[in-house]
Amino acid sequence: MKVDEKDEDESVKHAELLALPPHGSEIYVGGIPSDASEEDLKNFCKSVGEVVEVRLIKDKGSSENKGYAFVTYLTKELAEKATEDLNNTEFKGKKIKCSTAQKKHRLFIGNVPKNWTEKDMKTTVSNVGPGVTAVQLMKDPQNSSCNRGFAFIEYYNGACAEYSRKKMSSSDFKLDDRTPTVSWADPRSGNSASSFQVKSVYVKHLPKNVTQDQLRRLFEHHGRITKVVLPPAKAGQENRIGFVHFEERSSVMKALKNTERYEIDGQVLDCSLAKPPASERQSANTGSNALKGPLLPNYPLGYGLIGGTYSTLPAAYRQPMVYGNPGVAMVPMILPDGRLGYVMQQPRPSDHRSVSRRGSSNGGRQNNDGSRGRRYQPY
């Protein structure tokens, strides 16, 4: 095949993917009767508007439907209307549940060259596949000229994202001389790098009398489970939450794939990626909770104050003195974490009355410099 013919085929494929409904056009329908067919469900759902596709999930062994399906409408607006109009209505004598489907349309790309810009990233991924709507290259908070080595790419719909994911997962695809890691960005995991290390599923809406064995049996076909945690139900609440911990990260992603829905005693469960521990989030997002603006160097506590050496503080970091109570100067000080703070200036030893008066508040103890009076206190 000639190069121009190959490019033409790619263009046709791109056009086909972009012609599919946008992200947000698919809904989840649960509580479907076992004797219902895809045609039955399509006829029921098209009362809201044009239905593009119906996927009734069936058991591989018996070919019977598993009680839930995914319905794709022509537009996002029709899908939103369907979740409102059809939820809790009767279908073939059984009340159904409708909600927005958590279909994946975002990719995570790791091992990105640190000197790449958002423009570099967007140009590269746009050449791979169609429908790129947003590129988020995570910046290094300590060095604005570098990135943190990973990015999130958002696409027009899941089909565009899947097409690009397969292309970028090829061993031939490189970012400069680097082979990137490409995976789905879980829609409910947030942008934290530590989220990609989580090996637990968070389960909501569990029946009050659920057992660990029930929860284990529900998920064990995805991979080896290391433990199941069921915190006690809160007072006054009928539903419980739980955590299913897997040995492998890949098992978690299988458990959360779009075609999986879980029920216990007829109750539909809500499953998502568990949040990483606070310590891991802090480690993975170093600098994300720091003060806004550039950090200052880590000068020793009280730098520039003791011995009247404030003038030795680099000019770029000097700040004017401010005054609180009459005659009490508030002197700028660089804290160990780089923040700027103020402390009360120690009274002059020559001010005998001031020293004596303040000395009585601490029992007349001497300070480290031999004088009596108030020590430096952060403001």
N, C-alpha and C positions, 0 to 999 in steps of 0.2 A: 504493500500500500504506500502510495506517495505521501509525502509530508503534508501537502495541501489537502489531500483527501482525509487524512487523519485529523487535521485541524477542523475540517468541515464536519466530520462526525462528532467531534467534541462539542462544537458549537450547537449542533442539533440536540445533543444530549443535555447541554446546559439549558437550552430553551425549554425542553420537556420538563426539567426539574423546576424551573421557575414558573411554569404554567400550573404546577400543583398548588393546592391551597396553602396559605401561609401558616406559620406557627400560631397555635391557639385556636385552630379550626376543628380540633378533635375533642370529643367528649368521651367520658367513661360511663357506661351504663351497667349497673349491677342489679342482682335480684331477678335475672331473666329466667322464665320457666324453662324446664328441661326439654320441652317439646317444641320450643320456638326455633324458627329457621332465620337465616340472614335476610331472606326476602320479607318475612313477617316483620322483623325489626326495622327494615328499611322503610316499609310502608307506614309503620307507626311513627317513625322519626321525621319523615318528610312532610308531616303536617306543619312543621316549623319553617321548612325551607328546603332548598336543593341539597340532597345528600350525595356526596361523591363516592364514599366507600363505607362498607360495614364489615368489620372483622369480628366475627363471633368466635371466641376462643373455645377450642374443643379439646377433650381429653385424647391423648395420643393412642391409648389402648382401646377405648370403647367408642371413640368418635362422637360421644355425646358432648353437648355444650357444657361448659364449666360454670355457667350462670352469669357470665359477664361478657361484655363486648366493647369495641371501640368504634365510634361512628364519626366520620369525617364530613363536615359540611363545607360548602363552597367558600364561605367567608368566616372570619373570626366573630363577626357580629351575630351571625346565625347560630354559631356554637354557644355564645353567651346567652342568647335568647332560649335555646334548647334546654340549657341547664336550669333556667328559671321556670319554663313552661312545663317541662316533662318530669322534673324531679317530684317524687312521691305520688305520681299518677299510676293508674292501673294499666298493665299490659298483659293481655291474655289471662286476666283474673288474678294477677299478682302485682303488688306495688313495687315499683322499681326506684332505684336511686341513680341520679345523674350528677356528674361533677366534671370540672375541667380536667382533661387528661394531662398528666405530667410528661408530655412527649419531649424527648431530648432534641435540642437544636443548638447546643453550645459545645465547643471542643476545648480541651485543655492541651496546650503544647508546652512541653518542657525541654530543657537543654538548649535554650535559645542563647545565641551569642550575646554576651553582656553589653557589647557596644552597639547593638541594634536599636533602632528607634521604632516608634509605633508605625511610622511611614514605611520603613523597611519591611516590617511584619505584614502590614496590610497589602503591600505590593506582592509579596510572595504568596500569601494565601489566596489572594484574588486571582492569581495566575493558575492556581491549582484547580479551583472549582468555583461555581457561581453562587450568588446569593449572600455574600459577606455583608452583613449589616452593621457590625461593630467589632472593633479590635481593642482589647484592653491588655496592654503590655505593662506588667507590674514594675513600677519604678523602685529603685533602691533608695530608701529614705535617707541614707547616709551619703549618697553620691548621686545627685540628680542627672549626671551624664551617663549613668549606667542603669540597666534594668536588673531585675532579680532572677532572670533566667527562665521565666515562664510567662505564658500569656493565655488569655481566654478569647475565643473567636465565636461570635454569634452569627447565625445564618437565618435566611428568610424562612426556611422550613427545615424539618428533620431530614427530608430527602437530600437537600443540598449538603447538609452537614455530614450525612452518612457517605455520600459520594466523595467528599473531600477527605473524610477520615480514612477511607480505604486507600486513596491516592497517597496521602501523607504517611501512611503506615508502611509503605513500600521501602525496601532497603535502599532504593535508588534516590529517595527524596532526602535532600540535605539542606541544612541552614548553614551556609558557608561550608565548612568542612565537618560540621556536626550532624550526627543522626539524632533527630528529635524524638521524644516520647510523645505519642498522640493518644488521647483517650477522651471518653465522654466527660464533660463537666456536669456533675449531678445538678439538676435544676434547683435542689433545695439545700445544697451544701455550702452555699456562699462562695467567697473568693479566697478563702484562707488556704495557704499551701498545706497546712497541717491536715486539712480535710481529706487530702489525697492519701493519708496514711491510716485513716480510720478503718477499722475492721468490724464495726458493729452496726446493727440495724436498730433504729428506734421505732417502737411499735406503739401506736395509740389506739384508743377505743376498744381495749380488750374487755371481755366480760369480767364481772367481779369475781366469779368462781373459776377463772382460768388457772390451769396448772402449768408448771415448767415443762412437763412432758408433752402437753398439747402444743405448746409453742415450739418446742424442739422438733416435733414431728412435722410441723407445718413448714419448717425451713431446712431441714436436714438434707433434702435432696440437692441443695445447692452446693454443699461442701461440708467439711468437718466443723462442727460447732464446739467451741471450747467451753462456753458456759452460757446459761440463760439467767437473766436477772429480772425478778418481778418485785418491784417495790410495793409496800402495802398500799392499798387504796386509801385515798384521802377521805376524811370524814364527810359524809353527805354526798359523795360522788359515786355513781353507779359503775363508771368505767375505770379501767386501770391502764397503766403504761408498762412497757417492758423493754428489755434490751437483749438482743441475740448477738453474741460475739462469735465471729468466725476465725478460723486459723489463717485463712488467706483473704487478701483484699479482693481478689477476683470473685470469690463466693458472694461477697457483699454486693458487688455490681450485678451479678446474676440475679440475686434476690430482689434487686430494685429495678430490674429491667421493665420496660413499659408494658410488656404482655403479662406481667404477674400481678394478680390481685388475691388477697387473702381474706378468708372468712372463718370465724369460729362461732358455732351455734347460730348461724344465720346473720351474724354481725360482721359488717365489712370493716376491716382494719385499715388504718392509715400508717403506712411505713415510709420511713425516710432515713437518710444517713445520719447516724448519731453525731453530735457535736464533739470535737476533740476536747480533752481536758484543758482547763484554763492555762495550765503551765505549758502545754504543747502549743496552744494558740499563741501564747506570748512569745515562745521561742521561735515559732515559724514566722511570726509577723513582727520581728524586732523592729522597733522604731515606729510602728503604726499607731501606737498610743502615746508617742512622745509629744512634747509641746509642739504646737504649730510654729513653723519657722525654723531657721538653722540653729543647731545646737552650738553652744559655746564650748571652748576647751575645758577639760577637767582640771581646773586649778585646785590646789588644796583648800580645805575649809578655812575661810577667813583670809584668803589670799588678798594681799594688798592692804590689810588692816593693822595687823600686829606690828608694832614698832614704827607706825606712821609711814608704811611703805605703799600706801594706796597709789601714789604717783607712779610706782613701778609697774602697775597693771598696764598691759598693752593698750595703746590709745584707742584701738578699734572697739575695746570693750569697756572703756571708762564711761561712767554715767554720772550726771550731776548729783550732788547731795540733795536730799529733800529733808524737810523739817516737819516733825509731828508736834508734840507739845512745845511750848515756848522754850527755846534754847537747847532742845534735844535734837541732835543731828541724826538722820538715818543714812548710814553709809552703805553704798552698793557693795555686794559681795557675790562672788561666783561660787555657787554650790557645787558639790562633787559631781552631780549629774549634768552639769553644764548650764543650769538655770541661773537667772539673775535674781538675787534676793537682797533685802535690806536689813541691817541690824542697827540697834541703837548705839551711838558712839559712847564709849566709856567716858565718864566724867573726868575732867582734868584734876590731878592730885592737888593743884593749888586751890581748887574750889573746896575748901575745908568743910564748909557748912553742907554743901551738896553731898560730899562723900560721907560725912558723918550721918546725915539723915538717911541716905540709902543704905549705909552699912548696917543700920539697925534692923532693916528688913530681912537680912540674912544672918542675924545673930552675931554680927561683928566678925564673921569669918574673913580671913584674908584670901584674896584672889591669888592666882598663880604668879602674877607679876609683883606680889608683895604689897599691893595697895589694898585698902579696905573699900569695899563698895560693890556695886552691881557688876556682874559679869556680862559678857556679850550675850544677848538673847535675840534669836531670830525674830523678826517682826511678824 
